[in-house]
Amino acid sequence: MYRYDDYDQTIVRQRINDFRDAVERRLSGHLSEEEFKLIRQMNGVYLQLHAYMLRVAVPYGSLDSRQMHKLAHIARTYDKGYGHFTTRQNIQYNWPALRDMPDILEELAAVDMHAIQTSGNLIRNVTADPYAGAAAEELDDPRPYAELIRQWSTLHPEFSFLPRKFKIAVNASATDRAAVKFHDIGLQLKNDPQKGRGFSVVVGGGMGRTPFIGPILREFVPEAQILTYLEAVLRSYNELGRRDNAFKARIKILVHELGKEAFSEMVEQEFARLLPTADDLPMRELASIRSQFITPTFDQLPDQNEDYEQALKTDDAFAHWVAVNVVPHKQPGYAIANISLKPYGGIPGDISADQMDLVADLAQTAGHDEIRATHAQNLVLPHVRKRDLYTVWQALDKAELATANLDRASDIIACPGLDYCVLANARSIPIAQEISKRFAAKGREDLIGELKIKISGCINACGHHHAGHIGILGVDRKGEEMYQLTLGGSGAEDASIGQITGRGFDEAGIVDAVDTVVNTYLGHRETDETFLETYRRLGPAPFKEALYGTA
């Protein structure tokens, strides 16, 4: 875990004081809502359908027990007893009063947290692989690079008023768990035999009303030059990005309309101009940041543990959870334990204050005091001794946090939709709940295997439906909530955009449609073939025929 230094604390507390003054002026009527809007956005405060909402930054998804306990305390004290983890590895509170927002930010600052740059037209929370520092196949822990970018981008004077919001992700494993190809900038760490360590840089990915898989703008940027290259990209975007049309303001539109080659040439010219004045500050700063990370001291353990193996043999429910939710760790004797926030019929991403406290306690006693939030709206204990897994599972099971459905049909990503969001056209949460119940029958998810379903309540695609194996988009059809179905998307290293199947479905029909698609897959798949593999082999024709009676 990274620890804030005095400089970090000074920035955060000064920002809170400024925001407290702005809130007082808003409540007294000296600021209108329109005048207050930009100020609140820069501090993570949204005005939603029913109330203000606060989005708290969780840089690269990393938390420790004291921070999670604090999030639980905030949920109890200022909200309705729960929080909601988002697809940006953040947590948001849907019901705090505006007058309490500065006090909440003070509470967060006490545990090295804030809400800066979780809203507005600036560089948002930098995300990373939730298995960082634990994954068996990673080249290195990507979080120090993500923290370097966070520090560089926070309150950066040139990039505080970009044409639109800007999102960066960092990945360091062959498996892409950070969806780098769907980001404004995606960084993939790599080692080149001749050039050393650096990054492949994706620019211009994104979802929303015009989804794009980002092209690789540069195959290799040396790590010592990565901030300079990022600055070249951001300056080029800041200069040419549309400010007259919010729907065409993202960098993905600029790259698409200019063309990759033309935009790359502009970036290269700016990069060449900046390089002579760049020094070795990023590498010195990277070394300093690495020193601020507290790396777990792992026990030297055998990879097999007798008590753990016995529990696997005697408790079928535990064995099933391990098979689905637990993945290998780089350190012998350890495992990565995924905690599903998707109980059957539950609200995706929601977690109660009591559950937060439990996860914090488990991290402290059995997880080297580390917790991760994932972009799939789940949590991870990245460093659990195998000998402790059974005890951890028992505690999670008692708290209704042991659903064994990672990457299964009920592990649904869903935005808040029309239940909360002023931008939404349709509800997402009830649809996710009904689909989850449909696949809750014992053994059905195991039969289906990996299946990523993602739901958005409007074209802004906060539920990442474009990247769902099965994607659902809520739309408004003459005042009626309807749902468009897409198939074949992926947010992984084999990134693809889902294709629309045909006419939409009403609330009852979309659940049946998903069931029809899954049954069609089961009827056509070859041995050990996943849904995505079957869809890519067959194409949309058999699925359209099953849904509409014609291909």
Secondary structure per residue as TSV (DSSP state, phi and psi in degrees):
chain	resnum	aa	ss	phi	psi
A	1	M	-	360.0	142.2
A	2	Y	B	-82.3	139.9
A	3	R	-	-110.2	130.2
A	4	Y	-	-62.2	143.0
A	5	D	-	-99.2	-176.9
A	6	D	H	-61.5	-34.7
A	7	Y	H	-64.1	-45.3
A	8	D	H	-57.9	-47.9
A	9	Q	H	-62.7	-40.0
A	10	T	H	-61.9	-45.6
A	11	I	H	-60.1	-48.1
A	12	V	H	-63.5	-46.0
A	13	R	H	-70.2	-35.2
A	14	Q	H	-65.1	-39.5
A	15	R	H	-64.1	-39.5
A	16	I	H	-62.7	-43.6
A	17	N	H	-60.7	-42.9
A	18	D	H	-63.2	-42.0
A	19	F	H	-69.4	-37.1
A	20	R	H	-58.4	-42.6
A	21	D	H	-63.1	-41.3
A	22	A	H	-65.5	-39.8
A	23	V	H	-63.6	-43.1
A	24	E	H	-61.0	-39.8
A	25	R	H	-68.3	-35.7
A	26	R	H	-67.1	-45.5
A	27	L	H	-67.4	-29.9
A	28	S	H	-83.1	-8.6
A	29	G	T	90.8	3.4
A	30	H	S	-77.4	-17.7
A	31	L	S	-119.9	133.0
A	32	S	-	-76.9	166.9
A	33	E	H	-60.9	-38.6
A	34	E	H	-65.8	-40.6
A	35	E	H	-67.9	-32.7
A	36	F	H	-79.1	-21.7
A	37	K	H	-53.9	-52.7
A	38	L	H	-63.0	-39.0
A	39	I	H	-64.2	-47.7
A	40	R	H	-66.5	-37.9
A	41	Q	H	-60.9	-40.5
A	42	M	T	-67.8	-11.5
A	43	N	T	-117.1	19.0
A	44	G	T	80.4	15.6
A	45	V	E	-104.5	124.3
A	46	Y	E	-110.1	154.0
A	47	L	E	-104.8	105.6
A	48	Q	-	-93.0	-167.2
A	49	L	S	-62.5	-39.4
A	50	H	S	-114.6	-21.8
A	51	A	S	-164.1	174.2
A	52	Y	E	-71.5	150.9
A	53	M	E	-129.1	141.2
A	54	L	E	-112.9	125.4
A	55	R	E	-106.3	121.1
A	56	V	E	-99.0	132.0
A	57	A	-	-73.4	134.1
A	58	V	-	-123.8	83.4
A	59	P	G	-51.3	129.3
A	60	Y	G	44.6	24.8
A	61	G	G	74.6	12.5
A	62	S	E	-97.7	131.3
A	63	L	E	-135.2	158.9
A	64	D	-	-119.7	-179.2
A	65	S	H	-66.0	-39.0
A	66	R	H	-65.2	-36.1
A	67	Q	H	-69.1	-42.0
A	68	M	H	-66.7	-39.0
A	69	H	H	-60.8	-40.0
A	70	K	H	-65.2	-40.1
A	71	L	H	-61.9	-37.2
A	72	A	H	-65.2	-44.6
A	73	H	H	-59.4	-42.8
A	74	I	H	-63.6	-41.3
A	75	A	H	-60.1	-41.6
A	76	R	H	-72.5	-40.9
A	77	T	H	-83.3	-37.4
A	78	Y	H	-117.4	-9.9
A	79	D	S	-127.6	-155.5
A	80	K	S	-103.3	26.0
A	81	G	S	91.0	14.2
A	82	Y	E	-153.4	166.7
A	83	G	E	-131.7	172.4
A	84	H	E	-133.4	117.5
A	85	F	E	-83.0	137.2
A	86	T	-	-106.2	175.7
A	87	T	T	-76.1	-2.8
A	88	R	T	-104.2	19.9
A	89	Q	S	64.4	17.4
A	90	N	-	-97.4	175.8
A	91	I	E	-126.0	142.6
A	92	Q	E	-130.5	151.2
A	93	Y	E	-113.3	127.6
A	94	N	S	-92.3	-10.1
A	95	W	-	-133.0	18.5
A	96	P	-	-72.0	149.9
A	97	A	-	-79.4	145.7
A	98	L	G	-58.3	-38.8
A	99	R	G	-62.1	-22.8
A	100	D	G	-90.7	-10.3
A	101	M	H	-56.6	-46.8
A	102	P	H	-61.2	-37.1
A	103	D	H	-66.1	-37.8
A	104	I	H	-62.6	-43.4
A	105	L	H	-64.1	-35.1
A	106	E	H	-63.3	-43.2
A	107	E	H	-60.7	-43.1
A	108	L	H	-64.9	-41.7
A	109	A	H	-61.3	-29.9
A	110	A	T	-64.8	-19.7
A	111	V	T	-121.6	31.5
A	112	D	T	61.4	44.7
A	113	M	-	-132.9	162.8
A	114	H	-	-159.8	-177.6
A	115	A	-	-126.5	19.9
A	116	I	T	-68.9	135.6
A	117	Q	T	62.1	34.2
A	118	T	S	-99.8	4.0
A	119	S	S	-153.0	165.6
A	120	G	S	95.6	172.7
A	121	N	S	-89.4	72.3
A	122	L	S	-152.4	-176.0
A	123	I	B	-77.4	117.7
A	124	R	-	-81.1	-176.0
A	125	N	-	-52.2	124.3
A	126	V	-	-78.0	127.8
A	127	T	E	-108.4	164.8
A	128	A	E	-155.1	173.2
A	129	D	-	-55.8	122.9
A	130	P	T	-67.7	-14.1
A	131	Y	T	-93.3	12.4
A	132	A	T	-54.6	135.3
A	133	G	T	81.3	-3.6
A	134	A	T	-129.1	-25.7
A	135	A	B	-63.4	136.0
A	136	A	T	-65.5	-29.1
A	137	E	T	-102.6	4.0
A	138	E	-	-74.9	149.2
A	139	L	S	-72.9	-37.5
A	140	D	S	-165.7	166.4
A	141	D	-	-70.2	118.4
A	142	P	S	-77.9	-10.2
A	143	R	H	-66.5	-37.5
A	144	P	H	-59.1	-35.9
A	145	Y	H	-66.6	-41.2
A	146	A	H	-64.0	-38.3
A	147	E	H	-68.5	-38.0
A	148	L	H	-58.2	-45.2
A	149	I	H	-67.2	-38.3
A	150	R	H	-60.2	-47.2
A	151	Q	H	-65.6	-40.6
A	152	W	H	-63.7	-39.4
A	153	S	H	-88.2	-21.4
A	154	T	T	-65.8	119.6
A	155	L	T	59.3	23.7
A	156	H	-	-59.8	120.7
A	157	P	G	-61.9	-31.6
A	158	E	G	-80.4	-22.1
A	159	F	G	-117.4	24.4
A	160	S	S	-87.6	-13.1
A	161	F	S	-136.8	64.8
A	162	L	-	-73.8	166.7
A	163	P	S	-56.7	-36.4
A	164	R	S	-154.1	174.3
A	165	K	-	-57.9	155.0
A	166	F	B	-139.5	129.4
A	167	K	-	-124.4	134.3
A	168	I	E	-125.5	138.4
A	169	A	E	-131.8	148.1
A	170	V	E	-126.7	131.9
A	171	N	E	-133.4	146.2
A	172	A	-	-132.6	13.4
A	173	S	S	-117.7	159.5
A	174	A	S	-63.1	-34.2
A	175	T	S	-81.7	126.0
A	176	D	-	-89.8	101.6
A	177	R	S	-102.5	10.2
A	178	A	S	-115.6	1.2
A	179	A	-	54.0	48.2
A	180	V	G	-62.7	-28.9
A	181	K	G	-77.6	-7.7
A	182	F	G	-108.0	23.4
A	183	H	S	-112.8	159.0
A	184	D	S	-58.0	-43.6
A	185	I	E	-134.4	128.1
A	186	G	E	-120.5	129.5
A	187	L	E	-112.0	126.5
A	188	Q	E	-115.5	112.9
A	189	L	E	-66.6	140.2
A	190	K	E	-150.3	155.5
A	191	N	E	-110.9	123.3
A	192	D	E	-102.8	128.9
A	193	P	T	-56.4	-32.6
A	194	Q	T	-96.1	-38.1
A	195	K	T	-95.8	-13.9
A	196	G	E	89.8	-149.5
A	197	R	E	-88.9	140.2
A	198	G	E	-169.1	-161.2
A	199	F	E	-133.9	140.9
A	200	S	E	-84.9	132.0
A	201	V	E	-115.0	116.4
A	202	V	E	-94.8	134.0
A	203	V	E	-134.2	133.3
A	204	G	S	95.8	22.3
A	205	G	-	-87.6	165.4
A	206	G	B	163.1	168.4
A	207	M	-	-112.2	-127.2
A	208	G	T	71.9	-159.5
A	209	R	T	-69.2	-21.0
A	210	T	S	-129.5	87.8
A	211	P	-	-75.7	142.5
A	212	F	B	-139.3	141.7
A	213	I	-	-87.0	121.2
A	214	G	-	-65.2	136.3
A	215	P	-	-79.0	155.9
A	216	I	E	-76.8	113.5
A	217	L	E	-80.1	-33.8
A	218	R	E	-145.5	128.4
A	219	E	E	-69.0	-29.2
A	220	F	E	-152.1	123.4
A	221	V	E	-123.2	122.0
A	222	P	E	-57.0	144.4
A	223	E	G	-59.1	-31.8
A	224	A	G	-68.2	-16.1
A	225	Q	G	-111.6	7.9
A	226	I	H	-67.3	-39.2
A	227	L	H	-66.7	-36.4
A	228	T	H	-64.6	-40.6
A	229	Y	H	-67.5	-41.8
A	230	L	H	-60.1	-40.5
A	231	E	H	-63.0	-38.7
A	232	A	H	-63.3	-41.3
A	233	V	H	-64.5	-47.7
A	234	L	H	-65.8	-37.8
A	235	R	H	-65.8	-40.7
A	236	S	H	-63.7	-43.5
A	237	Y	H	-65.7	-43.0
A	238	N	H	-62.6	-32.3
A	239	E	H	-76.6	-41.3
A	240	L	H	-104.9	-14.6
A	241	G	S	-61.1	142.6
A	242	R	-	-70.1	131.2
A	243	R	S	-115.1	-0.7
A	244	D	S	-95.5	-9.3
A	245	N	-	-147.3	106.2
A	246	A	G	-60.7	-27.6
A	247	F	G	-77.0	-13.4
A	248	K	G	-121.8	22.1
A	249	A	-	-94.3	-15.6
A	250	R	S	-71.4	155.8
A	251	I	H	-64.3	-26.6
A	252	K	H	-59.9	-37.0
A	253	I	H	-69.8	-41.0
A	254	L	H	-61.7	-47.0
A	255	V	H	-63.7	-41.4
A	256	H	H	-65.0	-45.1
A	257	E	H	-75.3	-38.0
A	258	L	H	-74.6	-33.5
A	259	G	-	97.1	144.7
A	260	K	H	-56.7	-43.2
A	261	E	H	-65.6	-44.9
A	262	A	H	-66.6	-42.0
A	263	F	H	-68.0	-39.8
A	264	S	H	-61.5	-40.5
A	265	E	H	-62.5	-40.6
A	266	M	H	-64.4	-43.3
A	267	V	H	-64.0	-42.0
A	268	E	H	-63.6	-37.5
A	269	Q	H	-65.1	-43.1
A	270	E	H	-68.2	-38.4
A	271	F	H	-61.1	-45.8
A	272	A	H	-64.0	-35.0
A	273	R	H	-69.4	-35.8
A	274	L	H	-80.4	-31.4
A	275	L	G	-56.2	-43.4
A	276	P	G	-61.3	-26.2
A	277	T	G	-96.1	-5.5
A	278	A	-	-78.0	143.5
A	279	D	-	-117.0	-163.5
A	280	D	S	-91.0	17.3
A	281	L	H	-53.4	-46.6
A	282	P	H	-55.7	-40.4
A	283	M	H	-70.9	-39.6
A	284	R	H	-63.8	-42.1
A	285	E	H	-69.0	-36.9
A	286	L	H	-61.5	-42.4
A	287	A	H	-63.1	-39.6
A	288	S	H	-64.4	-42.3
A	289	I	H	-64.1	-43.1
A	290	R	H	-56.8	-38.2
A	291	S	H	-69.1	-22.7
A	292	Q	H	-83.8	-12.7
A	293	F	B	-81.0	131.1
A	294	I	-	-92.0	104.3
A	295	T	-	-81.5	130.7
A	296	P	-	-58.3	142.5
A	297	T	-	-93.7	101.1
A	298	F	-	-77.3	141.1
A	299	D	-	-70.1	148.2
A	300	Q	-	-86.0	101.3
A	301	L	-	-123.3	150.6
A	302	P	-	-69.1	152.3
A	303	D	S	-72.4	-21.2
A	304	Q	-	-104.9	142.4
A	305	N	-	-132.8	129.5
A	306	E	H	-63.1	-44.3
A	307	D	H	-65.3	-40.0
A	308	Y	H	-63.2	-46.9
A	309	E	H	-63.6	-36.2
A	310	Q	H	-66.9	-40.4
A	311	A	H	-63.2	-37.9
A	312	L	H	-61.3	-35.4
A	313	K	H	-78.0	-31.1
A	314	T	H	-101.8	-16.0
A	315	D	-	-125.0	102.0
A	316	D	H	-63.7	-37.1
A	317	A	H	-65.6	-41.4
A	318	F	H	-64.8	-44.0
A	319	A	H	-61.0	-38.1
A	320	H	H	-66.7	-43.0
A	321	W	H	-61.2	-43.1
A	322	V	H	-61.9	-44.1
A	323	A	H	-62.7	-32.9
A	324	V	H	-97.8	-43.1
A	325	N	H	-104.3	-7.2
A	326	V	E	-111.9	133.3
A	327	V	E	-125.6	160.2
A	328	P	E	-63.8	148.7
A	329	H	B	-109.4	154.9
A	330	K	S	-69.9	-20.7
A	331	Q	S	-100.9	125.5
A	332	P	T	-54.8	139.8
A	333	G	T	87.3	-0.6
A	334	Y	E	-120.4	165.1
A	335	A	E	-147.8	159.7
A	336	I	E	-102.2	119.3
A	337	A	E	-107.2	119.0
A	338	N	E	-89.6	133.1
A	339	I	E	-107.5	113.5
A	340	S	-	-76.5	130.3
A	341	L	S	-102.4	32.4
A	342	K	-	-129.2	62.0
A	343	P	-	-62.0	151.3
A	344	Y	T	-57.4	121.8
A	345	G	T	83.0	2.3
A	346	G	S	-88.6	177.4
A	347	I	-	-91.5	117.3
A	348	P	T	-56.4	127.4
A	349	G	T	90.9	-14.3
A	350	D	E	-77.2	144.3
A	351	I	E	-147.6	134.7
A	352	S	E	-79.9	164.0
A	353	A	H	-61.0	-41.2
A	354	D	H	-63.1	-39.6
A	355	Q	H	-66.8	-38.9
A	356	M	H	-59.5	-44.3
A	357	D	H	-62.3	-39.9
A	358	L	H	-63.0	-47.1
A	359	V	H	-59.7	-40.6
A	360	A	H	-61.4	-43.8
A	361	D	H	-63.6	-42.5
A	362	L	H	-64.6	-39.9
A	363	A	H	-62.0	-38.9
A	364	Q	H	-71.8	-40.1
A	365	T	H	-89.4	-27.7
A	366	A	H	-135.3	4.2
A	367	G	S	-133.0	27.3
A	368	H	T	53.3	28.6
A	369	D	T	58.4	37.8
A	370	E	-	-129.2	139.6
A	371	I	E	-134.8	144.8
A	372	R	E	-126.2	141.7
A	373	A	E	-97.8	142.4
A	374	T	-	-110.0	159.6
A	375	H	T	-74.1	-6.3
A	376	A	T	-92.2	12.2
A	377	Q	S	67.9	35.6
A	378	N	-	-122.7	179.8
A	379	L	E	-121.4	160.3
A	380	V	E	-136.3	136.3
A	381	L	E	-99.9	102.9
A	382	P	E	-77.8	-17.7
A	383	H	E	-133.7	80.7
A	384	V	E	-114.0	129.0
A	385	R	E	-64.5	138.2
A	386	K	G	-58.3	-34.4
A	387	R	G	-66.1	-19.3
A	388	D	G	-97.9	-5.9
A	389	L	H	-61.3	-38.2
A	390	Y	H	-66.5	-42.1
A	391	T	H	-63.7	-42.4
A	392	V	H	-61.2	-46.5
A	393	W	H	-62.2	-41.6
A	394	Q	H	-60.3	-42.1
A	395	A	H	-67.2	-42.5
A	396	L	H	-64.0	-41.2
A	397	D	H	-62.5	-41.9
A	398	K	H	-63.1	-32.4
A	399	A	T	-93.0	9.7
A	400	E	T	61.6	40.0
A	401	L	-	-121.0	18.0
A	402	A	-	-114.7	27.2
A	403	T	-	-62.7	125.1
A	404	A	-	-92.3	80.6
A	405	N	-	-143.8	24.4
A	406	L	T	-57.6	124.5
A	407	D	T	61.5	22.3
A	408	R	S	-102.8	179.1
A	409	A	T	-59.7	-31.3
A	410	S	T	-91.8	-2.9
A	411	D	-	-85.9	66.3
A	412	I	-	-89.9	132.7
A	413	I	E	-84.8	130.3
A	414	A	E	-145.3	136.4
A	415	C	-	-77.0	168.3
A	416	P	-	-64.3	-26.2
A	417	G	G	63.7	-157.5
A	418	L	G	-71.7	-8.4
A	419	D	G	-68.9	-25.8
A	420	Y	T	-132.6	-38.5
A	421	C	-	-87.5	131.9
A	422	V	T	-70.8	-19.0
A	423	L	T	-89.1	-15.1
A	424	A	-	-71.7	151.1
A	425	N	S	-101.9	-21.1
A	426	A	S	-152.6	162.9
A	427	R	-	-79.9	141.4
A	428	S	S	-106.2	-42.0
A	429	I	H	-60.3	-49.7
A	430	P	H	-61.7	-33.8
A	431	I	H	-66.0	-45.2
A	432	A	H	-60.1	-41.4
A	433	Q	H	-63.7	-43.5
A	434	E	H	-68.6	-39.9
A	435	I	H	-64.0	-42.1
A	436	S	H	-58.7	-44.3
A	437	K	H	-63.3	-37.2
A	438	R	H	-61.9	-33.2
A	439	F	T	-100.7	11.6
A	440	A	-	-77.9	-12.8
A	441	A	S	-55.4	134.8
A	442	K	T	-55.5	125.2
A	443	G	T	90.0	-14.6
A	444	R	H	-68.8	-42.4
A	445	E	H	-65.2	-34.6
A	446	D	H	-65.4	-37.2
A	447	L	H	-65.1	-40.8
A	448	I	H	-73.0	-41.5
A	449	G	-	80.7	-153.5
A	450	E	S	-63.1	125.2
A	451	L	-	-155.9	113.0
A	452	K	-	-103.4	111.7
A	453	I	E	-105.4	131.2
A	454	K	E	-135.3	135.8
A	455	I	E	-128.0	130.8
A	456	S	E	-120.7	141.0
A	457	G	S	-87.8	-2.5
A	458	C	S	-161.9	177.6
A	459	I	T	-67.5	-14.3
A	460	N	T	-66.9	-16.3
A	461	A	-	65.4	35.6
A	462	C	T	-64.3	-19.8
A	463	G	T	-90.9	7.4
A	464	H	-	58.6	34.6
A	465	H	G	-62.4	-28.7
A	466	H	G	-59.6	-29.5
A	467	A	G	-99.6	12.1
A	468	G	-	-84.1	140.6
A	469	H	S	-53.6	-43.1
A	470	I	E	-121.5	119.8
A	471	G	E	-112.7	144.0
A	472	I	E	-128.9	127.6
A	473	L	E	-119.1	122.5
A	474	G	E	-79.9	132.2
A	475	V	E	-133.2	160.9
A	476	D	E	-103.2	119.3
A	477	R	E	-116.3	95.3
A	478	K	T	54.2	45.6
A	479	G	T	86.3	-1.9
A	480	E	E	-108.4	136.9
A	481	E	E	-74.1	122.3
A	482	M	E	-127.9	164.9
A	483	Y	E	-136.0	125.8
A	484	Q	E	-93.4	139.9
A	485	L	E	-109.9	131.1
A	486	T	E	-122.8	151.4
A	487	L	E	-133.1	146.0
A	488	G	S	93.6	11.7
A	489	G	-	-80.3	161.3
A	490	S	B	-156.5	137.2
A	491	G	-	-102.8	7.7
A	492	A	S	-89.5	-164.2
A	493	E	T	-63.7	-20.6
A	494	D	T	-97.1	43.7
A	495	A	-	-50.4	138.1
A	496	S	B	-152.5	158.0
A	497	I	-	-103.3	128.5
A	498	G	-	-62.7	146.8
A	499	Q	E	-102.3	136.7
A	500	I	E	-66.3	134.3
A	501	T	-	-81.2	-35.2
A	502	G	S	161.1	-147.6
A	503	R	S	-62.2	156.0
A	504	G	-	-80.2	179.2
A	505	F	B	-130.0	153.2
A	506	D	-	-80.8	-176.9
A	507	E	H	-58.0	-44.9
A	508	A	H	-72.1	-38.1
A	509	G	H	-69.9	-30.7
A	510	I	H	-68.9	-34.2
A	511	V	H	-66.8	-43.8
A	512	D	H	-63.8	-36.4
A	513	A	H	-64.0	-43.4
A	514	V	H	-60.6	-43.2
A	515	D	H	-60.2	-41.8
A	516	T	H	-62.8	-43.3
A	517	V	H	-61.1	-44.0
A	518	V	H	-66.3	-42.9
A	519	N	H	-64.7	-34.6
A	520	T	H	-64.9	-43.1
A	521	Y	H	-58.6	-48.4
A	522	L	H	-61.6	-31.7
A	523	G	H	-78.8	-16.6
A	524	H	H	-116.5	-10.8
A	525	R	-	-71.2	151.6
A	526	E	-	-94.2	172.7
A	527	T	T	-53.8	128.2
A	528	D	T	61.9	18.2
A	529	E	-	-86.9	132.9
A	530	T	-	-78.3	169.1
A	531	F	H	-57.6	-46.8
A	532	L	H	-64.2	-39.5
A	533	E	H	-63.9	-41.9
A	534	T	H	-64.8	-44.3
A	535	Y	H	-62.3	-42.9
A	536	R	H	-68.8	-29.8
A	537	R	H	-74.4	-42.3
A	538	L	H	-92.3	-27.1
A	539	G	-	78.9	-175.5
A	540	P	S	-78.3	-16.1
A	541	A	H	-53.5	-53.4
A	542	P	H	-65.2	-29.3
A	543	F	H	-73.1	-41.8
A	544	K	H	-64.0	-39.4
A	545	E	H	-63.0	-41.5
A	546	A	H	-67.5	-35.3
A	547	L	H	-78.9	-41.6
A	548	Y	H	-120.1	-6.2
A	549	G	S	86.9	0.8
A	550	T	-	-155.0	148.2
A	551	A	-	-83.6	360.0
